[in-house]
Amino acid sequence: MAKLLLGTAVVVLACLELGSAYRLVCYFTNWAQYRPGAGKYLPENVDPCLCTHLIYAFAGMKDNQITTTAVNDLTLYHSFNSLKNKNANLKTLLSIGGWNFGTQKFSAMASSAGTRQIFIKSVISFLRGYGFDGLDIDWEYPADKHLFTVLAQEIVAAFEAEAKSSGKPRMLLSAAVSAAPGYVNLRYEVPQLGQTLDFFNVMTYDFFGSWNSVTGENSPLYPLPNNRHYTNLYFNVNYTMKYWKDQGAPAEKLNVGFPTYGHTFHLISSSSHGVGAFTSGAGPAGPYTKQAGILAYYEICTFLKTGTSEWDALQVVPYGYKGREWVGYDNTKSFGDKAEWLKKNNFGGAMVWDLAMDDFSGTFCNQGPYPLINTLHTGLGISTACY
Ligand SMILES: *[C@@H]1O[C@H](CO)[C@@H](O)[C@H](O)[C@H]1NC(C)=O
């Protein structure tokens, strides 16, 4: 718009310089503050120049209204939204829901026009009151897909009305959505959501984990040929992102999910340690993230100092093993290769789960701070105009 009005080369250049066309959407988790020592993560640890959008996870719901979930959320909201003082282009969203939140409160709230309006009013005053620029809905997963569409449409209509009356930019609406092709049409009216949401955060990870009886990659770009080692055709980034697009979501609204963690397994035999090796349950919890079956990237770096890492060229991701522990994960090479693939396929950007599991301090992996997310920042050409 400015280009057309002013028509000067200077403005055009300024726009080009400001603008990577791509989004880099990074989730902040309000429970990473409870990790010990070097794992403790607060808004102060966020690099305000790294991502284009930051999403705070998670808000909850009470009496059909949006609420906090941690005792100190209001303090953290303040520091989180103050990051915008250092990056004028940064947008912040608040995510409601999450895997542990379940569906019951969402379903009850969405089931009538009256409760939806109570929710939407609470969202607007909550987000504006604490300085967020939008809402992210992490409803895993809507049982009635039409009600999800109706809710999204009513939220955007209310955001538009609020923008007109306040004179502020309209607040954004995004959703975290399942990558599993069997879920897409079952849970979402994709074309209608495609017209309504500002963007989709497709959770293209957790394809394989300790619930499987064989090792597999968390977020492979491609399957192995001929369904080798149970890597079926569908459980990979390439297939699922194209599936979302084919169902009617505009490619430029689709953010590809990138995990900064790996899924771990306990091997049946330490001598059988490839993809598809037999397993019995989850690997042990990491010293910082303390959840069996999961390791943060920085914990994986420590693990690999005395372990072995292999590059899976067909799936375009690495895996690692040590004794009877096995991890399928992502590193800077897989992030870089997937970013190239994202650009070639004209998707709108990347979504990262999450900030606190990258080597944010740079002290574990010897690759500088945020090695994984910085790979996306560079690969997608995100603006460094920040102060
Ligand atoms: C990527 O996905 C497309 C569309 O589903 C498919 O045609 C192509 O073969 C896939 N590439 C690989 C290497 O699996």
The ligand as an SDF file (V2000), in Angstrom:
LIG
                    3D

 14 14  0  0  0  0  0  0  0  0999 V2000
    5.8550  -35.4660   -1.2840 C   0  0  0  0  0  0  0  0  0  0  0  0
    4.4430  -35.3270   -1.3690 O   0  0  0  0  0  0  0  0  0  0  0  0
    3.9390  -35.3270   -2.7020 C   0  0  0  0  0  0  0  0  0  0  0  0
    2.4470  -35.0600   -2.6310 C   0  0  0  0  0  0  0  0  0  0  0  0
    1.7970  -35.8910   -1.7090 O   0  0  0  0  0  0  0  0  0  0  0  0
    4.2550  -36.6340   -3.3740 C   0  0  0  0  0  0  0  0  0  0  0  0
    3.8040  -36.6000   -4.7170 O   0  0  0  0  0  0  0  0  0  0  0  0
    5.7530  -36.8630   -3.3320 C   0  0  0  0  0  0  0  0  0  0  0  0
    6.0560  -38.1340   -3.8700 O   0  0  0  0  0  0  0  0  0  0  0  0
    6.2620  -36.7870   -1.8990 C   0  0  0  0  0  0  0  0  0  0  0  0
    7.7210  -36.9110   -1.8900 N   0  0  0  0  0  0  0  0  0  0  0  0
    8.3360  -37.9310   -1.2660 C   0  0  0  0  0  0  0  0  0  0  0  0
    9.8020  -37.9840   -1.4490 C   0  0  0  0  0  0  0  0  0  0  0  0
    7.7390  -38.7510   -0.5990 O   0  0  0  0  0  0  0  0  0  0  0  0
  1  2  1  0
  1 10  1  0
  2  3  1  0
  3  4  1  0
  3  6  1  0
  4  5  1  0
  6  7  1  0
  6  8  1  0
  8  9  1  0
  8 10  1  0
 10 11  1  0
 11 12  1  0
 12 13  1  0
 12 14  2  0
M  END
$$$$
